[in-house]
Amino acid sequence: MEPSLPEALLTDPGLQARAAEVLAHDGDRAPLALRKAGVEPALAAAALTLADLRRHARPKFGDLADRLYFTRAGLEQATRWPVAVRRASRFAASAGEVTDLCCGLGTEALAFAQAGLEVEAVEMNEATAGFAKANAAALDLPVRVTVADALQTPLAESAFADPARRSGGTRNFNPADYSPSLDPLLTRLRTTRFAAVKLGPGISHDWIPEGAEAEWVSVDRDVVEACLWLGEAAQTPRRASLLKSGTWHELTGTGEERAEVGEVADYLYEPDGAVIRAGLIAELAEDLNAHMGSEDIAYLYGDTLTETAFARAWKVEEVWPLHPKKLKPLLAERGIGRLTIKQRGTGIDPATLRKQLKLKGPEEATLVATRLAGAHVAILCSEA
């Protein structure tokens, strides 16, 4: 059951600030510090929980976190603020109003309202809806929050949904176990003109309906979500959207193309996870004038170094058979004592391999364990 937001905490910004201060200063003794200041135990616990959640929310929300109200489950599912702002701008370019289904803490609704949309946020859990109302008030944004069933509530000209992906304290990876389940939710969203639904980044392509756009989003190389765009919102079959150092980059395509397979080359590229999940390796390979070394392993190889936001690049130094006993003296000869080990397609455990290599020396390198032409190889690289 979701916790409720105590009115005494909501209306006392001084207590909120005091809780944040004692948590930072006193750590585990913070509850005692608040109780000594005359705050009753239950209210002190709620204030310190809020302060702790705000601290953990900063990577997602920046300074905005210090003004918002969170639950642990709600914060875990909440969209990172730059991602929500970007999505809201896409809605605002095509619609004037939006229904935000399964709104949770209401953070997506805040982004919609900030973008100028008329927003109705719908949440089935009354306690959670209270947090959404508090967050709208905290930012003074005109969000109407309704306690209702996402599958029954009337929809505006556009709609967004973020179904719950946790139950009983565990994460649900099967969209059939979302709340509400994905299939009936998609049926509901198809009744409006412009719609999108946020999903976990591990969503299988089997769940992508015909005619939808499937987008995967990464933030500083961390794949954070997938999103299905429906109706008029669908612009391309597949999209990889990357936020790096505050700048957005997009790669689009069919997701059905296949890159050419060839030999190892001077440079090795590791595509961003969003590109891999979206199935856009071939499109990236074309942009880089590169090819794959094995048709089912998402590394690319090219003879020239091309700057790209969609992949990390390494200079290939050596290619050796993937045999620990042979690798050990080769690395020792080069004085390599610090080694980043990456692997795809070999099944090796990098931690186990590292122990077997018994590294010593002042030099640093990257070793990529992978397959080329069906053979397991170790590629010694340096950052390009």
N, C-alpha and C positions, 0 to 999 in steps of 0.2 A: 504494500500500500504506500502511495506517495505521501510524504509528510506535508502538512499544511504550513502556511506562512503566518507566524504569530503577528497579530495586529500590533502588539506592543513593540515588536522589532521593526515592522514596516514603517511605523510612524515615529521612530526614534533614530534619525541618522547619526546622532551623537553616540548612541550605543554601538551602532554599526562601526563607526570609526574607532571607538575605544576597543572593540573586540579585535579589529585588525591590528591595532597597535600592540596590545598585550600578547596576541598570538605571535607576532614577529619578535617581540622582546623576551617573552617568558616561556614560549614553547609549551611543553607539557604542563607547566604550572599556570598556564593562562586561565583555566577554569577557576582556580583558587583566587587568582588576582581579581577576576570579575566578581566573585562572590564576596570577597573582602570589600569591594566597592559598593556592595549592597544590591547587586543584581541577583534575583532569585535563580536557583539552579537550572530550571527548565529553560528560562529565557537566556541565561548565560550560554547554555549548550547550543541553543538555536543560533545565537549571535556568533559564536565561535565556528560553528559549522558553516555558516554563511561566509565568514571571513576566509576560512580554509578553501571553500569552493571558489570564491572569487580569485584567490591566489592561483589555484589550479586552472582557472578559466582564462588567465592572461595570454597564454600561447594562442588561444582561439580568438579572443576578443580584444586583446590589447588593453588600453586604458579604460575602454568601455566596460570591462568586467567589473570595475569597482562601483558601477552604478546599477548593475543587474542582480537579479535574484535567481538562484539555481537550486536544483536538487542533484544528487550524484548521478542518477540514471539520466536525467534530462541533460546534464552537461556532457555526459559521454556521447549522447546521440546528437547534440546540437551541432549545427553546421558552423564551420569557421566563418567568422564575420566577413572577410574578403570574398569568400565563395558565395555567401548569401547575398552580398551587395551586387556581385556580378550577375547572379541569377535574376535578382530583382530588376536590374536594368534591362535584361532581355525581355522580361514580362512587360515592363513599363513601355517598351518600344512598340508593343502590339496590343496592349489592353489598358483599360482605365480602372478596372476593378478586378479583384482576385479573391477567391475563397481558399484559405490556407487550412487544409484538412490535417488532422492529427498534429495540431500546432505545437504540442508540448509546452515548453517554456515561452514560446512565442517569438523566438529570436528571428526566424525567417519572416514572420509577420512584421517585425520592426523594420527589416530591410525593405520589404515591400512598401510599407508606409513612407519610409524615408525617400523612396524612389518616386513618390507621388501617387501611388495606387490607393484606391479605396479598398480597405482590407476588412474581411470578416474572417477571424481565426476561430476554428472549430476544434474543440477538445472534449473527449468523452469523460475524462476524469475531472471531477469538480475541483479537487485540490490542486491539480496541475494547472487547470484553467485559472486558478487564483494567482499563480506565479506569472502566467502570461499577462493577466490584467495589471499586475504590479509592475512588470517590465515595461509595458506600454506607458503606464503613468510615469515611471521613472525617467523615460526619455521624452515625455510629453508628446507622444505620437498617437494619432487618431485611429486606434485599432479596436474594432468591435469584437469581443470575445464571447463565444456562444458555447454552452455545454450541450453537445449533441453527438449523434452517431454519424461518422464520416460517410457511411454508405447510404444515409437517408437524408441528410441535409441538402437543401437546394444549392445549386452552384451558380456562381457569377459567370461572366463571359470567359473568365480564365480561372484555372484552379491548380493548386499545388498540393502535394501530399508527401508526408514523411512518416510512413507507418512505423510503429514500434517494432524494434528488432531484438528486444530482450524480453524474457519472461522468466519468473522464478529466479532472477539473478544471473541467468545465463544468456548468451547471445544466440540468436536464431540465424543460421546461415541459409536455411531453406525458405524461400519467399512464400511458400505455402503456409509457413508458421508465423509470418508477420501478423501484426494486429493493426488493421484488418489484413487478411490474406491478400496477396498481390493480385490474383486473378479477378475477384470481384471489385477490387479497387480500380483496376485498369478499366473494367467495364463501366464503372461509374464515371471515371475521368473522361472516357470517350464521348460522354454526352455533352461536353463543353467544347468550345472552339479551340482553346489554346491551353495546354496542360502539361504538367511535368510531375514526375514522382522520383523522390530520392531513394536510392537503394544502397546496400552495402557494396563495397568495391569488389568483393569476390563473386558477384552475381554471374551465373552461367549465361552464356549467349543463348542457350535454349529458352530462356525466359523473355527474350526480346521479341515483342510482337511485330508482325509484318507492318511496315510503313513507319515504324518508330525510329527516332534518332537515339542512339545509345552513346552517352558521353561518360568518359572516365576523367576524374579530376585529381591532380596531384599538387601538393604544396611543398616546395623545397624538397622534391624527390620522394615524398611520402604520399602514396595513393590513398586519398581520404574518402572518396565516395564515387558512386556511379549515379547517373541520372538518366531516366527515360523521358524524352520529349515526345508529346503526342499531338495529333491533329495538325493544325497550322504551325505549331511550334517545331515540328520535325523539319529540319533543314538539310540534313545529310545523314547517311546511314550510320556513320561512326565518327566520333570526335574525341580527341585527346586534348584536354585543356590543362596547362601547366602554369602554376604561379611560382616564379623564381625571382628572388630579390625584389619583390613588389611589382613585377611586370608579368602580364599574362601572355601566353603563347598558345596557339591552337594549330592542331594538325587534323585534317579531315580526310575521309576516303570511304571506300565501300566496305573495308574489312574483309574482303574476299580475295584480294590480289595476293600473289605469292612472289617473294623476292627470288632472284637468281641465286644459285648455289655455286661457290667457287673456292679457290684456295685461300689460305691465310695471306694477308697483305701487310703493308707497313703499319697500318693503324687498326685498332680494334675499338669498336663502339658498343657501349652498353646502353640500349634504349631505356628511357624513363618507363617506369612501371605503368603509367597511364597509356603510353603508346603500345606496350605489350598487351595490356588488358583489352584495349580497343581493337587489336588485330591490325594495327597500321604499320607493321614492320616493313612491308613492301613499299609503302608510300615514303617512309623515312629513308629507306635504302636508295630510292630513286633520287631524293633530294641530296643525299650524300655521295652519290655515284659509288655506292658500295654494294656488297652482296653478303649472303649468309655463308657460313662455313658448313652448316648442316641444316637441313630444311626444317627441323623441329626445335632448334635452339636459337634463342633470340639474341645472338651476338652478330654484329655486322663487321665487315672488313673492307677497307678501302686503301688505295695507294696514295691518296692525298688527304691532308687534314682539313676538314671543313668545320667551321664553328657552327654549333647548333645548340639550341636550348633543350632539344629533345633527347639528347644522349650525352653520356660521359665518354671521353676519348682517351685511349692509351697508345703510346708508341710501342710497337712490338719489337722486343729485343732478341728473344730466342724462342724456339719451339722445340720442346723436348717430349719424349715419351713420359706418360704419367706413371712412373715407377718410383716410389719413395727412396729406395736404396740408390737409384741412379741420380735422383734429384739432390740428395743430401750433399755429395761432394761437389756437384756443379754450383750449388748455392754457396757452399763454403769457399770455393775458389774465388768467388766474387765478393766475399766478405759481407754477405747479406744477413743481417741479424734481425731486421724488422721487415716482416713480410705480411702483406694483406693477401689473403687467399679467398678467391671467389670461385664458385663452381656452378656449372649448369650442365646437366645431361650426363654426369658421371656417377652420381650417387655417393661420392666420397664425403666424409665428414671433415670439414676444414680444421676443426680443433684436433682431431686425431692425427691428421696429416702433419699439422704443425709440430706435435710432439715427436713424431717419427723423424722430422727433418733436423731437430736439435740445432736450431739456428744460432749462429754467433757472428759478430762482426758489426761494423759501424754503418754499413750501407742499408738503404731501404728500397723496396720494390713491391710490385704487385704480381701475384701468380694466378693466372686464370686456368682452372681445370675445366676442360670441355671436350667436345668431340669435333673432329675434322675428318671428313671422308670416312666416317665410321670408326675411326681410331680415337682412343682416349689420349689426350695430349695435355701438357702443361705449358702455358704460354707466359713467358717472363715479360713483364711490361713496365714501363715508366709512365707517369702522368704526362699527357701531351699538353 
